Amino acid sequence: MYIPPANAVNDPGALRDFIRRYSFATLITATDGAPVATHLPLLLEDRGDQGALVGHLARGNPQWRAFDGRAEALVIFSGPHAYISPAWYETHPSVPTWNYMVAHVYGAPRVVEDEAAVRRHLLALITHFESGRAHPFEPSYEEDYLRGMMRGVVAFELPIARIEGKFKLSQNRDATDRAHVTEALAASDAQDERGVAAAMRALGLAPSS
């Protein structure tokens, strides 16, 4: 990924927080020289040097057959993004651009065969996304139903080899232009645009409000 120095995110803690917050990812591998992608939720576990991503595919999805623990895959996590109009700048002439936040994770996925580990993963995934809800769903499945659910998926883990982070949030503009961009985005009806404004403020790129 092309990352100008001003947009690079090198804080491992910030990258882990980003991955956990925006956990619906795009998993990309290659089969016979052709790219293959699946969109799926992934959990980040703190183990090994940099952690590991854990997830599952439908057994009918052939992508899992490439998970041999040797071939590297790319996982993309995307945060809020927004079109940036030059009408918001005081500096002219200027061109339109796009603000966004992404993390790229690299590693070699491998299939998890252990039934107990697969069971823990599926229940942990439900618990993770139900947490914080007013009335969370309790995964109290009958054993036959749970075993059937497990037969329909292929669980995998991806030990993280490296992570690249890029937050492109108008760092190349002066403080006045960044303030105008943030104000315009914060006033938007679009959730992503408000999310970009919130990120710019959280990172100290614009006044808090």
Summary of the structure (lengths in Angstrom):
residues: 209
radius of gyration: 20.0
end to end distance: 32.3
largest distance: 66.2
contacts: 582
relative contact order: 0.20
helix: 33%
strand: 33%
